[in-house]
Amino acid sequence: MVKGSQSMNNIYKRQNEAEMLKLVTSQHYTYSCAKKWNRLLIFLMVFVPLLINISLIFIPKDNKNILPILSFVSLCILVLTPLINEKIDSIKRIAALIQQKFDCYIFELPLYDETVNDNYINNYVNKYGNKQFDRAKNWYENHSKIDKNKAIFYCQKENITWSNDLLHGFFVQNLIILLIIIGFIVVHFILFDFTIINVLSIISIATPLLSFIIKEFLSIRKSKHNIDGLLCHSETIEKLIIKNVDIFEEIQRLQIEIYLWRKDMYLIPDWYDLRNYMRIQKNEKKNARRNNKKSK
């Protein structure tokens, strides 16, 4: 790609090539694989402790044998948690790299992370590339009639605004659910006998749940902070466009930032994404029309 190119672009056409559709489909199912492991983590760290806490209400108070067993189950969960987290992070890194490879090809930008073995990516593409994914085609809106660099930037911005919209809404919903869970634990403490052994047992049982709550809050906050940084960089590029300054180097840096963010981003559940898909898609089409109009 020529620095400062003012030519029209083929992004819309290139993204729908057969191999690119396979990459988009593969990154979707790779992220879905990470989300499956995340659901297992939620089951172990949220639902199992909750079921244990509920079961304690119905277990006779003079039954001293069950508490050590339940505490041991909680300990096993704490041991498994970092292993599952490591698995999730590993899969996310691959999904981010597949998406980066797709973006860099259609944008004609250099691939940031050249150290990763292509064969490793191809394993996921061979596994998922031929699956059905209705949203694979026309991944980005049509910016084919405007300057190439501007088109790249507006495609990059679609990634950022889409994720920001999803994350903000999910954060509010998640916060309410987590507060309800914390309230349940507090109520359980109030209703339960305050013997030392009982209190220690409840704490050990609740620890996985509390660990998950803290991890979720920190993960969402970190992801939101990173998206805010991307939005800030986007605003800087918008100002350069208004001043008619070349943005090629800036979009290269922004692409690297997007890739690094994807490797560590918070995983929004598929059901929440699907529920908001039509609304966000409508907004993106409206933004694309506005950006294309002002860039002609």
C-alpha positions as CSV (number, residue, x, y, z in Angstrom):
1,M,0.0,0.0,0.0
2,V,1.4,3.4,-0.9
3,K,1.7,5.9,1.9
4,G,-0.9,8.6,1.6
5,S,-2.7,6.9,-1.2
6,Q,-5.8,8.7,-2.4
7,S,-7.0,5.9,-4.7
8,M,-10.3,4.1,-4.3
9,N,-10.1,0.8,-2.5
10,N,-11.1,-2.9,-2.9
11,I,-11.7,-3.6,0.8
12,Y,-15.3,-4.5,0.3
13,K,-14.5,-6.9,-2.6
14,R,-11.4,-8.5,-0.9
15,Q,-13.2,-9.2,2.3
16,N,-15.6,-11.5,0.5
17,E,-13.0,-13.7,-1.2
18,A,-13.4,-17.3,-0.3
19,E,-10.3,-17.6,1.8
20,M,-11.3,-14.4,3.7
21,L,-14.7,-15.8,4.4
22,K,-13.1,-18.8,5.9
23,L,-10.9,-16.6,8.2
24,V,-13.9,-14.6,9.4
25,T,-15.8,-17.9,10.1
26,S,-12.8,-19.4,11.8
27,Q,-12.3,-16.4,14.2
28,H,-16.0,-16.5,15.1
29,Y,-15.9,-20.2,16.0
30,T,-12.5,-19.9,17.7
31,Y,-13.9,-17.2,20.0
32,S,-17.0,-19.4,20.5
33,C,-14.7,-22.2,21.6
34,A,-13.2,-19.8,24.2
35,K,-16.6,-18.8,25.3
36,K,-17.5,-22.5,25.9
37,W,-14.6,-22.8,28.2
38,N,-15.7,-19.6,29.9
39,R,-19.2,-21.1,30.4
40,L,-17.5,-24.1,32.1
41,L,-15.7,-21.6,34.3
42,I,-18.9,-19.8,35.2
43,F,-20.6,-23.1,36.0
44,L,-17.8,-24.1,38.4
45,M,-17.3,-20.7,40.0
46,V,-20.8,-19.4,40.1
47,F,-23.5,-22.1,39.9
48,V,-21.7,-24.8,41.9
49,P,-21.0,-22.5,44.9
50,L,-24.6,-21.2,44.7
51,L,-26.0,-24.8,44.7
52,I,-23.7,-25.6,47.6
53,N,-25.0,-22.6,49.6
54,I,-28.6,-23.4,48.8
55,S,-28.0,-27.1,49.9
56,L,-26.6,-25.9,53.2
57,I,-30.0,-24.5,54.1
58,F,-31.6,-28.0,53.8
59,I,-28.8,-30.0,55.4
60,P,-29.4,-30.7,59.1
61,K,-27.3,-28.4,61.3
62,D,-25.9,-31.3,63.3
63,N,-24.4,-32.9,60.2
64,K,-20.7,-32.1,60.5
65,N,-19.5,-34.4,57.8
66,I,-20.9,-32.6,54.8
67,L,-19.1,-29.3,55.3
68,P,-15.5,-30.6,54.8
69,I,-16.7,-32.4,51.7
70,L,-18.2,-29.2,50.2
71,S,-15.1,-27.3,51.2
72,F,-13.0,-29.8,49.4
73,V,-15.1,-29.4,46.2
74,S,-14.5,-25.6,46.5
75,L,-10.8,-26.2,46.8
76,C,-10.8,-28.3,43.6
77,I,-12.6,-25.5,41.8
78,L,-9.9,-23.1,42.9
79,V,-7.2,-25.4,41.5
80,L,-8.9,-25.9,38.2
81,T,-9.7,-22.2,37.7
82,P,-6.2,-21.0,36.6
83,L,-5.8,-24.0,34.2
84,I,-9.1,-23.1,32.5
85,N,-8.2,-19.4,32.4
86,E,-4.9,-20.3,30.7
87,K,-6.8,-22.3,28.1
88,I,-9.2,-19.5,27.4
89,D,-6.4,-16.9,27.0
90,S,-4.6,-19.2,24.6
91,I,-7.7,-19.6,22.4
92,K,-8.4,-15.9,22.4
93,R,-4.8,-15.2,21.2
94,I,-5.4,-17.5,18.2
95,A,-8.8,-15.9,17.4
96,A,-7.3,-12.4,17.6
97,L,-4.5,-13.4,15.2
98,I,-6.9,-14.9,12.7
99,Q,-8.9,-11.7,12.8
100,Q,-5.7,-9.7,12.4
101,K,-4.6,-11.8,9.4
102,F,-8.0,-11.1,7.8
103,D,-7.8,-7.3,8.5
104,C,-4.2,-7.0,7.3
105,Y,-5.0,-8.8,4.0
106,I,-8.1,-6.8,3.1
107,F,-6.5,-3.5,4.3
108,E,-3.1,-4.4,2.6
109,L,-1.2,-3.7,5.9
110,P,1.8,-5.6,7.2
111,L,0.9,-8.4,9.7
112,Y,1.9,-7.2,13.1
113,D,2.9,-10.6,14.7
114,E,5.0,-12.4,12.2
115,T,6.4,-14.8,14.8
116,V,3.3,-17.0,15.0
117,N,3.4,-20.3,13.1
118,D,0.9,-20.1,10.2
119,N,0.3,-23.8,10.5
120,Y,-1.1,-23.3,13.9
121,I,-3.7,-20.8,12.5
122,N,-4.4,-23.1,9.6
123,N,-5.4,-25.9,12.1
124,Y,-8.2,-23.7,13.3
125,V,-9.1,-22.6,9.7
126,N,-9.3,-26.2,8.6
127,K,-11.4,-27.1,11.6
128,Y,-13.9,-24.2,11.4
129,G,-13.5,-22.5,8.0
130,N,-16.2,-24.4,6.3
131,K,-18.8,-24.1,9.0
132,Q,-22.0,-22.1,8.5
133,F,-21.7,-18.4,9.7
134,D,-24.3,-16.1,8.2
135,R,-22.5,-12.9,9.2
136,A,-19.2,-13.8,7.4
137,K,-20.1,-12.0,4.2
138,N,-19.8,-8.2,4.1
139,W,-18.1,-8.1,7.5
140,Y,-17.4,-4.4,7.1
141,E,-19.7,-1.8,5.6
142,N,-19.1,-0.7,2.0
143,H,-16.6,2.2,1.9
144,S,-15.4,1.4,-1.7
145,K,-16.0,4.9,-3.1
146,I,-13.8,6.8,-0.7
147,D,-10.0,7.2,-0.1
148,K,-8.4,3.9,0.9
149,N,-6.8,5.1,4.1
150,K,-10.1,6.6,5.2
151,A,-11.9,3.4,4.3
152,I,-9.5,1.4,6.5
153,F,-10.0,3.8,9.4
154,Y,-13.8,3.6,9.2
155,C,-13.6,-0.2,9.1
156,Q,-11.4,-0.2,12.2
157,K,-13.8,2.2,13.9
158,E,-16.6,-0.3,13.3
159,N,-14.7,-2.8,15.4
160,I,-14.2,-0.4,18.2
161,T,-17.7,1.2,18.4
162,W,-19.4,-2.2,18.0
163,S,-17.5,-3.7,20.9
164,N,-17.9,-0.6,23.0
165,D,-21.6,-0.7,22.6
166,L,-21.8,-4.4,23.6
167,L,-19.4,-4.1,26.5
168,H,-21.2,-1.0,28.0
169,G,-24.6,-2.7,28.0
170,F,-23.3,-6.0,29.3
171,F,-21.3,-4.3,32.1
172,V,-24.5,-2.7,33.5
173,Q,-26.5,-6.0,33.3
174,N,-23.6,-8.0,34.7
175,L,-23.1,-5.6,37.6
176,I,-26.8,-6.0,38.6
177,I,-26.5,-9.8,38.5
178,L,-23.3,-9.9,40.6
179,L,-24.8,-7.6,43.2
180,I,-27.8,-10.0,43.5
181,I,-25.4,-12.9,44.0
182,I,-23.4,-11.0,46.7
183,G,-26.6,-10.2,48.4
184,F,-27.6,-13.9,48.4
185,I,-24.3,-14.7,50.1
186,V,-24.7,-12.0,52.8
187,V,-28.3,-13.2,53.5
188,H,-27.0,-16.7,53.8
189,F,-24.4,-15.6,56.4
190,I,-27.1,-13.9,58.4
191,L,-29.3,-17.0,58.5
192,F,-26.6,-19.5,59.2
193,D,-25.2,-20.4,62.6
194,F,-22.2,-18.4,63.6
195,T,-20.0,-21.2,64.8
196,I,-16.4,-21.0,63.8
197,I,-16.5,-24.2,61.7
198,N,-19.6,-23.1,59.9
199,V,-18.3,-19.6,59.1
200,L,-15.0,-21.0,57.9
201,S,-16.8,-23.6,55.7
202,I,-19.1,-21.0,54.2
203,I,-16.1,-18.7,53.4
204,S,-14.3,-21.6,51.7
205,I,-17.4,-22.4,49.7
206,A,-18.0,-18.8,48.7
207,T,-14.4,-18.1,47.8
208,P,-14.6,-19.4,44.2
209,L,-17.7,-17.3,43.7
210,L,-16.1,-14.2,45.1
211,S,-13.0,-14.8,43.1
212,F,-15.1,-15.0,39.9
213,I,-16.9,-11.8,40.8
214,I,-13.7,-9.9,41.3
215,K,-12.1,-11.4,38.2
216,E,-15.2,-10.4,36.1
217,F,-15.2,-6.9,37.4
218,L,-11.5,-6.4,36.8
219,S,-11.7,-8.0,33.3
220,I,-14.6,-5.8,32.2
221,R,-13.0,-2.7,33.6
222,K,-9.7,-3.4,31.9
223,S,-11.4,-4.1,28.6
224,K,-13.4,-0.9,28.9
225,H,-10.3,1.0,29.7
226,N,-8.6,-0.4,26.5
227,I,-11.6,0.4,24.4
228,D,-11.6,4.0,25.7
229,G,-8.0,4.2,24.6
230,L,-8.9,3.0,21.1
231,L,-11.8,5.5,21.0
232,C,-9.4,8.3,22.0
233,H,-7.0,7.3,19.2
234,S,-9.9,7.2,16.8
235,E,-10.8,10.8,17.7
236,T,-7.3,11.9,17.0
237,I,-7.4,10.4,13.6
238,E,-10.8,12.0,12.9
239,K,-9.2,15.4,13.7
240,L,-6.3,14.6,11.2
241,I,-8.9,13.7,8.5
242,I,-10.6,17.1,9.1
243,K,-7.3,18.8,8.7
244,N,-6.6,16.7,5.5
245,V,-3.4,15.3,7.1
246,D,-2.1,11.9,5.9
247,I,-3.3,9.2,8.4
248,F,-1.5,6.1,7.0
249,E,0.9,5.8,10.0
250,E,-1.9,6.3,12.5
251,I,-4.1,3.6,11.0
252,Q,-1.1,1.2,11.1
253,R,-0.7,2.0,14.8
254,L,-4.4,1.7,15.5
255,Q,-4.5,-1.7,13.8
256,I,-1.8,-3.0,16.1
257,E,-3.7,-1.6,19.1
258,I,-6.9,-3.3,18.0
259,Y,-5.0,-6.6,17.6
260,L,-3.4,-6.3,21.1
261,W,-6.8,-5.4,22.6
262,R,-8.5,-8.4,20.9
263,K,-6.0,-10.8,22.5
264,D,-7.1,-9.8,25.9
265,M,-10.6,-8.6,25.4
266,Y,-13.6,-9.5,27.6
267,L,-15.7,-12.3,26.0
268,I,-19.2,-11.1,25.5
269,P,-21.6,-14.1,25.5
270,D,-23.1,-15.0,22.1
271,W,-26.7,-14.7,23.3
272,Y,-26.1,-11.0,24.3
273,D,-24.4,-10.3,20.9
274,L,-27.3,-11.9,19.0
275,R,-29.8,-10.0,21.0
276,N,-28.2,-6.6,20.1
277,Y,-27.0,-7.5,16.6
278,M,-29.8,-5.9,14.6
279,R,-29.7,-2.7,16.6
280,I,-26.0,-2.2,16.4
281,Q,-25.9,-3.2,12.7
282,K,-28.5,-0.5,11.9
283,N,-26.3,2.1,13.7
284,E,-23.2,1.0,11.8
285,K,-24.9,1.3,8.4
286,K,-26.1,4.8,9.4
287,N,-22.5,5.7,10.4
288,A,-21.1,4.3,7.2
289,R,-23.5,6.4,5.1
290,R,-22.6,9.5,7.0
291,N,-18.8,8.8,6.9
292,N,-18.9,8.0,3.1
293,K,-20.9,11.2,2.4
294,K,-18.5,13.5,4.3
295,S,-15.4,11.8,2.8
296,K,-16.3,12.3,-0.9
